[in-house]
């Protein structure tokens, strides 16, 4: 079973398309959306249960150039 997380990403001005393209090339996401508001992208990601969530995000996503900030929301099975 994997862990589902949602990650909001703020990109440096003018770099959103480059960041989104790099995420898509890595093929680690389930869904990727452009958003309005405080963040530029919304990413749905399933992290394998054998991986540490923080390490996986840092090593596979946050190393992409032009990401200024991210906000990760963890999900838990409610029922």
C-alpha positions in Angstrom: 0.0 0.0 0.0 1.3 3.5 -0.8 0.9 6.8 0.9 -1.1 9.5 -1.0 0.2 13.0 -0.6 -0.8 16.3 -2.3 2.0 18.8 -2.9 1.4 22.4 -3.7 4.3 24.0 -5.4 5.3 27.7 -5.8 7.6 28.3 -8.7 9.9 31.2 -9.5 8.2 33.7 -11.7 8.1 32.6 -15.3 9.2 29.0 -14.6 6.0 27.2 -14.0 5.9 25.4 -17.3 9.5 24.3 -17.0 8.9 22.9 -13.5 5.7 21.1 -14.7 7.6 19.6 -17.6 10.4 18.4 -15.4 7.9 16.8 -13.0 6.1 15.1 -16.0 9.4 13.7 -17.3 10.2 12.1 -14.0 6.9 10.1 -14.1 6.5 10.1 -10.3 3.1 11.8 -10.2 -0.4 10.5 -10.4 -2.0 13.9 -11.3 -0.5 17.3 -11.9 -2.5 20.6 -12.2 -1.8 24.2 -12.8 -3.6 26.3 -10.1 -4.4 29.9 -9.3 -3.6 31.6 -6.0 -0.6 31.3 -3.7 0.8 28.2 -5.4 1.3 27.5 -9.1 1.0 23.7 -9.3 -0.9 20.9 -7.4 0.6 17.5 -7.5 -1.0 14.2 -6.4 1.7 11.6 -5.6 1.6 8.1 -4.3 4.7 7.2 -2.3 5.6 3.5 -2.1 5.3 2.2 1.5 9.0 1.2 1.4 10.0 4.8 1.0 10.3 7.6 3.6 7.9 10.3 2.6 10.2 13.2 3.3 13.2 11.7 1.7 11.2 10.7 -1.4 9.9 14.2 -1.9 13.2 15.9 -1.2 15.2 13.5 -3.5 12.7 13.2 -6.4 10.8 16.5 -6.5 12.3 19.4 -4.6 15.7 19.0 -6.4 14.0 20.4 -9.5 15.3 23.9 -10.3 13.0 26.9 -9.8 10.8 25.5 -7.1 10.6 28.3 -4.4 8.3 26.6 -1.9 6.2 23.6 -1.4 3.4 22.5 1.0 2.8 18.8 1.5 -0.6 17.5 2.7 -0.5 13.9 3.9 -3.6 11.8 3.6 -4.9 9.1 6.0 -7.6 6.5 5.6 -10.5 7.9 7.5 -12.9 4.9 7.4 
